[in-house]
Amino acid sequence: MPKNSSATRSIAVFSADFLSKIKGLLSQEEAKLEHGLAGFTKKNPHVADDFNSTFPDYGDKDDENAAEVAEYAANLSIEQDLERLLRDVKRALQQLKDGSYGICKYCHQPIEERRLLARPTSSACVECKKTITQEV
């Protein structure tokens, strides 16, 4: 099969039931991540899929100000992690739409269903991931 036909391979390799299950898992994860981000961020109106942590307001005393800064700093790190996870979920959902879901980005072979069920955002098969992370 030609290299650039990975989109048709996804459709041929995975059953419609399996892809539907994956879509449900990804949609649930997307909603969970967006809900988590909504708790302490606001959507950036100028950049798609970007969120900005809000600065908490506990009061004007020194200890309250210190708590605000500490929470804001912690939230920035959490925001970045959740945004990265959300981007991965949205990428996987887009791949489901265009038919390229479940194909390893390195060897262009189908990723095992077990791996995709455990981590629906996987973009590499176990063998390629081991090679890349040198866990041989």
C-alpha positions as CSV (number, residue, x, y, z in Angstrom):
1,M,0.0,0.0,0.0
2,P,1.4,3.5,-0.8
3,K,2.7,5.5,2.2
4,N,0.2,8.3,1.8
5,S,-2.8,6.0,2.0
6,S,-2.7,5.8,5.8
7,A,-6.1,7.5,5.9
8,T,-7.7,4.6,4.1
9,R,-5.8,2.1,6.3
10,S,-7.5,3.4,9.4
11,I,-10.9,2.8,8.0
12,A,-10.0,-0.6,6.8
13,V,-8.2,-1.8,9.9
14,F,-10.6,-0.8,12.7
15,S,-14.3,-1.7,12.9
16,A,-16.9,1.0,13.0
17,D,-17.8,-0.1,16.5
18,F,-14.3,0.3,17.7
19,L,-13.9,3.7,16.2
20,S,-17.3,4.7,17.7
21,K,-16.1,3.6,21.1
22,I,-12.8,5.6,20.7
23,K,-14.8,8.7,19.6
24,G,-16.9,8.4,22.8
25,L,-13.8,8.1,25.0
26,L,-12.2,11.0,23.3
27,S,-15.3,13.2,23.5
28,Q,-15.6,12.4,27.2
29,E,-12.0,13.3,27.8
30,E,-12.4,16.5,25.8
31,A,-15.4,17.6,28.0
32,K,-13.5,16.7,31.2
33,L,-10.4,18.7,30.2
34,E,-12.5,21.7,29.1
35,H,-14.4,21.6,32.4
36,G,-11.2,21.4,34.3
37,L,-9.7,24.4,32.5
38,A,-12.9,26.4,33.0
39,G,-12.4,26.2,36.8
40,F,-9.4,28.5,36.8
41,T,-8.9,29.9,33.3
42,K,-10.6,31.9,30.7
43,K,-10.5,31.1,27.0
44,N,-8.2,33.3,25.0
45,P,-10.5,35.1,22.5
46,H,-7.5,35.6,20.1
47,V,-6.0,32.1,20.0
48,A,-8.0,29.0,19.4
49,D,-7.6,26.3,22.1
50,D,-5.6,28.6,24.3
51,F,-6.6,29.4,27.9
52,N,-5.3,32.0,30.4
53,S,-5.1,31.3,34.1
54,T,-7.0,33.8,36.2
55,F,-5.3,35.5,39.1
56,P,-7.1,34.6,42.3
57,D,-8.2,37.3,44.7
58,Y,-8.1,36.4,48.4
59,G,-7.6,39.9,49.8
60,D,-5.0,42.5,50.5
61,K,-3.1,41.1,53.4
62,D,0.5,39.9,52.9
63,D,-0.4,36.3,53.5
64,E,-3.3,36.5,51.2
65,N,-1.2,38.0,48.5
66,A,1.4,35.3,48.9
67,A,-1.3,32.6,48.6
68,E,-2.6,34.3,45.4
69,V,0.9,34.2,43.8
70,A,1.5,30.6,44.9
71,E,-1.8,29.4,43.5
72,Y,-1.4,31.4,40.2
73,A,2.1,29.9,39.7
74,A,0.7,26.4,40.3
75,N,-2.2,27.0,38.0
76,L,0.1,28.0,35.1
77,S,1.7,24.6,35.2
78,I,-1.6,22.8,35.4
79,E,-3.0,24.9,32.6
80,Q,-0.1,24.0,30.3
81,D,-0.5,20.3,31.0
82,L,-4.3,20.4,30.5
83,E,-3.9,22.4,27.2
84,R,-1.4,19.9,25.9
85,L,-3.8,17.0,26.7
86,L,-6.7,18.8,25.1
87,R,-4.7,19.4,21.9
88,D,-3.9,15.7,21.8
89,V,-7.5,14.8,22.2
90,K,-8.6,17.3,19.5
91,R,-5.9,16.0,17.2
92,A,-7.1,12.4,17.7
93,L,-10.8,13.5,17.1
94,Q,-9.7,15.2,13.8
95,Q,-7.9,12.0,12.8
96,L,-11.1,10.1,13.4
97,K,-12.9,12.5,11.1
98,D,-10.3,12.3,8.3
99,G,-9.8,8.6,8.6
100,S,-6.2,8.6,9.7
101,Y,-6.7,7.6,13.3
102,G,-4.8,4.7,14.8
103,I,-1.9,4.7,12.4
104,C,1.6,5.0,13.8
105,K,3.2,8.3,12.8
106,Y,6.6,6.6,12.5
107,C,6.2,3.2,10.9
108,H,2.7,3.9,9.3
109,Q,1.3,0.6,10.6
110,P,-1.9,0.3,12.7
111,I,-1.5,0.8,16.4
112,E,-2.9,-2.1,18.5
113,E,-6.5,-1.7,19.6
114,R,-5.5,-2.5,23.2
115,R,-3.0,0.5,23.2
116,L,-5.6,2.8,21.7
117,L,-8.2,1.7,24.3
118,A,-5.8,2.4,27.1
119,R,-4.5,5.7,25.6
120,P,-6.9,6.9,22.8
121,T,-4.5,9.8,22.0
122,S,-1.6,7.5,21.1
123,S,0.1,8.4,17.9
124,A,2.8,5.7,17.9
125,C,2.7,2.0,18.2
126,V,4.4,0.3,21.2
127,E,7.5,-0.8,19.3
128,C,8.2,2.7,17.8
129,K,7.5,4.3,21.2
130,K,10.0,1.9,22.9
131,T,12.6,2.7,20.2
132,I,12.1,6.4,20.6
133,T,12.3,6.4,24.3
134,Q,15.1,3.7,24.1
135,E,13.3,1.2,26.3
136,V,14.5,-1.7,24.3
